[in-house]
Amino acid sequence: MAAGAADGPGRSALTLAEQRQVAEALRLGTPKPVRIPFGVSYVPDGYKLVEVTTNSAQFVPTADAVARLGKPDPLPDVRSLAAIRLSVGRASADHGTPRDGVLCPELPLKGGDVGRMGYCYAFLGDTYVEEARSRSAVDTVELGRMIKSGRFVPLSDPGNWIPVGAAFPASALVGGE
């Protein structure tokens, strides 16, 4: 059990007696899979899932995944420059009029970096878009394949969301499950 630091490393906001009381009261429920409203059946070879939220997933090269997940407390804001970020969100005016197919416009890198960001998206009905982006050598053909392989369950239907273990190919999961 971890307790928040009150006034520095190694110090707890809770007394030992309070920590014991919390630990003794803790009851585990029935395990349930984490579910998300989207998934893809294709991820480029050599990429592993390292982070997932209800609206995004991050994939990094296997070596980066092993290094990141091998740490006792990996920082979620540590980003691999070779990462692929897959996300689902509301369409904006920047996406234009809803239409069929995968679109891969050229986007310059931000922050003064030289080059182009790999970026593709597709509309999910009239309201949402699924996007894939990468600052690495992952080309738009690969990103487009990810988008084309996507599936989406409406946010208003959480009972039918997809278990994370089934939302992505086994080859992209660390440990294959």
Solvent accessible surface area in square Angstrom, and as a share of the most:
residue,aa,sasa,rsa
1,M,137,0.61
2,A,101,0.78
3,A,35,0.27
4,G,54,0.51
5,A,69,0.54
6,A,64,0.50
7,D,101,0.52
8,G,24,0.23
9,P,136,0.85
10,G,91,0.88
11,R,150,0.55
12,S,39,0.25
13,A,69,0.54
14,L,66,0.33
15,T,81,0.47
16,L,148,0.73
17,A,78,0.60
18,E,74,0.33
19,Q,38,0.17
20,R,161,0.59
21,Q,127,0.57
22,V,74,0.42
23,A,52,0.40
24,E,104,0.47
25,A,71,0.55
26,L,118,0.59
27,R,185,0.68
28,L,163,0.81
29,G,67,0.65
30,T,109,0.63
31,P,126,0.79
32,K,166,0.70
33,P,80,0.50
34,V,103,0.59
35,R,102,0.37
36,I,2,0.01
37,P,0,0.00
38,F,0,0.00
39,G,0,0.00
40,V,0,0.00
41,S,73,0.47
42,Y,42,0.16
43,V,10,0.06
44,P,9,0.05
45,D,139,0.72
46,G,47,0.45
47,Y,27,0.10
48,K,43,0.18
49,L,19,0.10
50,V,20,0.11
51,E,32,0.14
52,V,45,0.26
53,T,61,0.35
54,T,77,0.45
55,N,79,0.41
56,S,13,0.08
57,A,0,0.00
58,Q,1,0.01
59,F,0,0.00
60,V,2,0.01
61,P,35,0.22
62,T,53,0.31
63,A,79,0.61
64,D,54,0.28
65,A,0,0.00
66,V,98,0.56
67,A,61,0.47
68,R,28,0.10
69,L,71,0.36
70,G,63,0.61
71,K,119,0.50
72,P,143,0.90
73,D,111,0.57
74,P,45,0.28
75,L,105,0.52
76,P,86,0.54
77,D,103,0.54
78,V,78,0.45
79,R,121,0.44
80,S,25,0.16
81,L,134,0.67
82,A,26,0.20
83,A,13,0.10
84,I,0,0.00
85,R,49,0.18
86,L,0,0.00
87,S,21,0.14
88,V,8,0.04
89,G,28,0.27
90,R,165,0.60
91,A,31,0.24
92,S,55,0.36
93,A,103,0.80
94,D,139,0.72
95,H,18,0.08
96,G,41,0.40
97,T,102,0.59
98,P,54,0.34
99,R,101,0.37
100,D,145,0.75
101,G,48,0.47
102,V,39,0.22
103,L,47,0.24
104,C,52,0.31
105,P,56,0.35
106,E,132,0.59
107,L,57,0.28
108,P,84,0.53
109,L,26,0.13
110,K,162,0.69
111,G,82,0.78
112,G,74,0.71
113,D,64,0.33
114,V,146,0.84
115,G,39,0.38
116,R,138,0.50
117,M,29,0.13
118,G,9,0.09
119,Y,15,0.06
120,C,0,0.00
121,Y,11,0.04
122,A,13,0.10
123,F,24,0.10
124,L,43,0.21
125,G,58,0.55
126,D,118,0.61
127,T,57,0.33
128,Y,38,0.14
129,V,1,0.01
130,E,4,0.02
131,E,26,0.12
132,A,0,0.00
133,R,74,0.27
134,S,3,0.02
135,R,101,0.37
136,S,36,0.23
137,A,106,0.82
138,V,18,0.10
139,D,76,0.39
140,T,51,0.30
141,V,105,0.60
142,E,45,0.20
143,L,0,0.00
144,G,6,0.06
145,R,122,0.45
146,M,0,0.00
147,I,8,0.04
148,K,154,0.65
149,S,27,0.17
150,G,27,0.26
151,R,94,0.34
152,F,50,0.21
153,V,24,0.14
154,P,73,0.46
155,L,75,0.37
156,S,105,0.68
157,D,51,0.27
158,P,75,0.47
159,G,68,0.66
160,N,100,0.51
161,W,39,0.14
162,I,21,0.11
163,P,39,0.24
164,V,26,0.15
165,G,47,0.45
166,A,59,0.46
167,A,0,0.00
168,F,7,0.03
169,P,33,0.21
170,A,61,0.47
171,S,83,0.53
172,A,1,0.00
173,L,9,0.04
174,V,76,0.44
175,G,73,0.71
176,G,35,0.33
177,E,166,0.74
